[in-house]
């Protein structure tokens, strides 16, 4: 199995787990499913996406945002 395929599978499992816990996920400011986020990672050229974790008062993840990082030239 190619290394990047395993990486995407691992990402999907992680995001699917968050979704099952009720964590809100967004991609570029819009609600997104684990599948949508993984697909975006697969087609995006480098550098990729930056994660922004939002925690509740107990320190648990309550939201996860993915924003494209633009490379300066």
Residue frames as a rotation matrix with the C-alpha (Angstrom) as fourth column:
UNK 1
0.583 0.812 0.000 0.00
0.812 -0.583 0.000 0.00
0.000 0.000 -1.000 0.00
UNK 2
-0.096 -0.618 0.780 1.45
0.492 -0.711 -0.503 3.40
0.866 0.335 0.372 -0.94
UNK 3
-0.708 -0.304 -0.637 2.39
0.703 -0.225 -0.674 5.51
0.062 -0.926 0.374 2.06
UNK 4
-0.923 0.374 0.096 0.07
-0.373 -0.927 0.026 8.38
0.099 -0.012 0.995 1.12
UNK 5
-0.158 0.894 -0.420 -2.89
-0.196 0.389 0.900 5.97
0.968 0.225 0.114 0.90
UNK 6
-0.144 0.038 -0.989 -2.26
0.852 0.514 -0.104 4.86
0.504 -0.857 -0.106 4.49
UNK 7
-0.945 -0.246 -0.217 -1.92
0.322 -0.828 -0.460 8.51
-0.066 -0.504 0.861 5.51
UNK 8
-0.637 0.767 0.082 -5.37
-0.578 -0.545 0.607 9.31
0.510 0.339 0.790 4.05
UNK 9
0.049 0.638 -0.769 -6.91
0.231 0.741 0.630 6.24
0.972 -0.208 -0.111 5.67
UNK 10
-0.475 -0.307 -0.825 -5.47
0.859 0.040 -0.510 7.27
0.190 -0.951 0.244 9.02
UNK 11
-0.989 0.140 0.050 -6.79
-0.144 -0.985 -0.098 10.81
0.035 -0.104 0.994 8.55
UNK 12
-0.284 0.944 -0.170 -10.26
-0.406 0.042 0.913 9.48
0.868 0.329 0.372 7.71
UNK 13
-0.010 0.263 -0.965 -10.31
0.667 0.721 0.189 7.24
0.745 -0.642 -0.182 10.81
UNK 14
-0.793 -0.351 -0.497 -9.25
0.607 -0.522 -0.600 10.16
-0.049 -0.777 0.627 12.99
UNK 15
-0.880 0.472 0.062 -11.88
-0.446 -0.863 0.238 12.51
0.166 0.182 0.969 11.56
UNK 16
-0.156 0.837 -0.524 -14.57
-0.097 0.515 0.852 9.82
0.983 0.183 0.001 11.64
UNK 17
-0.316 -0.043 -0.948 -13.84
0.865 0.397 -0.307 9.36
0.390 -0.917 -0.088 15.35
UNK 18
-0.968 -0.035 -0.249 -14.22
0.136 -0.906 -0.401 13.10
-0.212 -0.422 0.882 15.93
UNK 19
-0.611 0.788 -0.073 -17.50
-0.516 -0.327 0.792 13.11
0.600 0.521 0.606 13.99
UNK 20
-0.066 0.571 -0.818 -18.85
0.384 0.771 0.507 10.26
0.921 -0.281 -0.270 16.15
UNK 21
-0.512 -0.192 -0.838 -17.98
0.859 -0.148 -0.491 12.33
-0.030 -0.970 0.241 19.23
UNK 22
0.539 0.838 -0.083 -20.06
0.823 -0.546 -0.156 15.21
-0.176 0.015 -0.984 17.87
UNK 23
-0.278 -0.719 -0.637 -17.12
0.403 -0.689 0.602 17.44
-0.872 -0.089 0.482 16.91
UNK 24
0.831 0.518 -0.204 -18.10
0.101 -0.502 -0.859 20.10
-0.547 0.693 -0.469 14.36
UNK 25
-0.228 -0.927 0.297 -15.76
0.590 0.111 0.800 20.09
-0.774 0.358 0.522 11.35
UNK 26
0.816 0.429 -0.388 -15.34
-0.007 -0.663 -0.749 22.77
-0.578 0.614 -0.538 8.70
UNK 27
-0.131 -0.805 0.578 -13.28
0.870 0.187 0.457 23.08
-0.476 0.563 0.676 5.55
UNK 28
-0.833 -0.271 0.481 -12.59
0.483 -0.781 0.395 26.61
0.269 0.562 0.782 4.34
UNK 29
-0.904 0.419 0.082 -15.37
-0.399 -0.761 -0.512 27.95
-0.153 -0.495 0.855 6.59
UNK 30
-0.011 0.930 -0.368 -18.09
-0.903 0.149 0.403 25.48
0.430 0.337 0.838 5.52
UNK 31
0.297 0.172 0.939 -19.35
-0.702 0.707 0.093 22.37
-0.648 -0.687 0.330 7.33
UNK 32
0.029 -0.377 -0.926 -17.62
-0.874 0.440 -0.206 19.26
0.485 0.815 -0.317 5.98
UNK 33
0.948 0.274 0.163 -17.66
-0.316 0.870 0.378 15.52
-0.038 -0.409 0.912 6.51
UNK 34
0.246 -0.894 0.375 -14.55
-0.211 0.328 0.921 13.39
-0.946 -0.306 -0.107 7.06
UNK 35
0.232 -0.113 0.966 -14.83
0.816 0.563 -0.130 12.20
-0.530 0.819 0.223 3.45
UNK 36
0.901 0.150 0.407 -14.93
0.368 -0.762 -0.533 15.75
0.230 0.630 -0.742 2.09
UNK 37
0.749 -0.662 0.034 -11.91
-0.551 -0.594 0.587 16.78
-0.368 -0.458 -0.809 4.14
UNK 38
0.098 -0.726 0.681 -9.86
0.136 0.688 0.713 13.74
-0.986 0.022 0.166 3.08
UNK 39
0.481 0.132 0.867 -10.75
0.854 0.154 -0.497 14.30
-0.199 0.979 -0.039 -0.58
UNK 40
0.985 -0.120 0.122 -9.63
-0.091 -0.972 -0.219 17.92
0.144 0.204 -0.968 -0.32
UNK 41
0.416 -0.882 0.220 -6.30
-0.500 -0.020 0.866 16.79
-0.759 -0.470 -0.450 1.15
UNK 42
0.170 -0.331 0.928 -5.86
0.528 0.826 0.197 14.25
-0.832 0.457 0.315 -1.65
UNK 43
0.518 0.101 0.849 -6.28
0.849 -0.186 -0.495 16.78
0.108 0.977 -0.183 -4.47
UNK 44
0.988 -0.127 -0.092 -4.60
-0.101 -0.965 0.243 19.78
-0.120 -0.230 -0.966 -2.83
UNK 45
0.358 -0.931 0.066 -1.06
0.346 0.067 -0.936 20.62
0.867 0.358 0.346 -3.84
UNK 46
-0.146 -0.508 -0.849 1.39
0.988 -0.028 -0.153 21.55
0.054 -0.861 0.506 -1.13
UNK 47
-0.755 -0.600 0.264 1.49
-0.464 0.206 -0.862 23.14
0.463 -0.773 -0.434 1.36
UNK 48
-0.591 0.543 -0.596 -1.97
0.538 0.816 0.211 21.89
0.601 -0.196 -0.775 2.33
UNK 49
0.372 0.850 0.372 -4.29
0.068 -0.425 0.903 22.67
0.926 -0.310 -0.216 5.23
UNK 50
-0.802 -0.512 0.308 -3.76
-0.228 -0.215 -0.950 24.03
0.553 -0.832 0.055 8.71
UNK 51
-0.069 0.763 -0.642 -5.86
0.687 0.503 0.524 22.61
0.723 -0.405 -0.559 11.53
UNK 52
-0.629 0.000 0.777 -7.46
-0.482 -0.784 -0.391 24.84
0.609 -0.621 0.493 14.12
UNK 53
-0.442 0.431 -0.787 -8.73
0.658 0.752 0.042 23.01
0.609 -0.499 -0.616 17.21
UNK 54
-0.267 0.451 0.852 -11.44
-0.607 -0.765 0.215 24.64
0.749 -0.460 0.478 19.33
UNK 55
-0.756 -0.097 -0.648 -11.74
0.366 0.758 -0.540 23.27
0.543 -0.645 -0.537 22.85
UNK 56
0.430 0.891 0.145 -14.62
0.204 -0.252 0.946 23.37
0.880 -0.377 -0.290 25.30
UNK 57
0.461 -0.199 0.865 -14.24
-0.746 -0.614 0.256 24.45
0.480 -0.763 -0.432 28.92
UNK 58
0.852 -0.139 0.504 -13.15
-0.236 0.758 0.609 20.89
-0.467 -0.638 0.613 29.88
UNK 59
-0.129 -0.964 -0.234 -10.39
-0.686 -0.084 0.723 20.88
-0.716 0.254 -0.650 27.27
UNK 60
-0.122 0.180 0.976 -12.16
0.489 0.867 -0.098 18.48
-0.864 0.465 -0.193 24.89
UNK 61
-0.979 -0.201 -0.015 -12.18
0.071 -0.415 0.907 19.17
-0.189 0.887 0.421 21.15
UNK 62
-0.113 0.991 -0.065 -15.55
0.255 -0.035 -0.966 20.69
-0.960 -0.126 -0.249 20.21
UNK 63
0.919 0.351 -0.179 -14.69
-0.080 -0.280 -0.957 21.92
-0.386 0.894 -0.229 16.70
UNK 64
-0.099 -0.940 0.327 -12.01
0.435 0.255 0.863 21.34
-0.895 0.227 0.384 14.10
UNK 65
0.820 0.354 -0.450 -11.40
-0.161 -0.612 -0.775 23.76
-0.550 0.707 -0.445 11.24
UNK 66
0.000 -0.795 0.607 -9.25
0.781 0.379 0.496 23.18
-0.624 0.474 0.621 8.17
UNK 67
0.807 0.179 -0.563 -7.98
-0.131 -0.875 -0.466 26.23
-0.576 0.450 -0.683 6.28
UNK 68
0.725 -0.538 0.430 -5.82
0.655 0.344 -0.673 26.18
0.214 0.770 0.601 3.17
UNK 69
0.372 -0.719 -0.587 -2.35
0.261 -0.526 0.809 27.53
-0.891 -0.455 -0.008 3.74
UNK 70
0.984 -0.027 0.173 -1.19
0.157 -0.308 -0.938 29.73
0.079 0.951 -0.299 0.88
UNK 71
0.235 -0.971 -0.032 2.48
0.889 0.202 0.412 29.67
-0.394 -0.126 0.911 -0.01
UNK 72
0.714 -0.096 -0.694 4.14
-0.162 -0.986 -0.030 33.09
-0.681 0.133 -0.720 -0.39
UNK 73
0.592 -0.528 0.609 6.21
0.806 0.392 -0.443 33.49
-0.005 0.753 0.658 -3.52
